[in-house]
């Protein structure tokens, strides 16, 4: 991924990010610098938080990257998967009902979610809910569309 531009964010932009992450994920970022990075060869818009790619814009909505979610574990909007789903989710597969052990009830259809594995709570992917959290656990069907996952270009990106 080739960096096209990189610039420090204004305080109002930082406030918008920190407020959104606090409200949607229950996460409080503690950082000194915020830089937005745009790429030549990718649609990702990423914010470097103290030099690390911790925030991702998805349809103009700030959300944590996989790295960000592991550094600042979300308290809300988390979908937990069992051991059998780990390899699929880590490879970018959408999340299916049978692999889900738990989903926050406050998740609405269309919300961004962090997908974590159940044994250690590590976040494997970021996705968009295709149904409400209360309807995610079950026997069949796709319920989270994968957006960013362990091992993709963004996960491998370093400054």
Secondary structure, DSSP 8 states (H G I E B T S, - for coil): --EEEEEE--HHHHHHHHHHHHHHH------S-EEEEEESS---EEEEETTEEEEEEETTEEEE-HHHHHHS--SSSEEEE-GGGHHHHHTT--EEGGGEEEE-TT--TT-EEEEEETTT--EEEEEEESS-GGG-SSSS-EEEEEEEETTSHHHH---
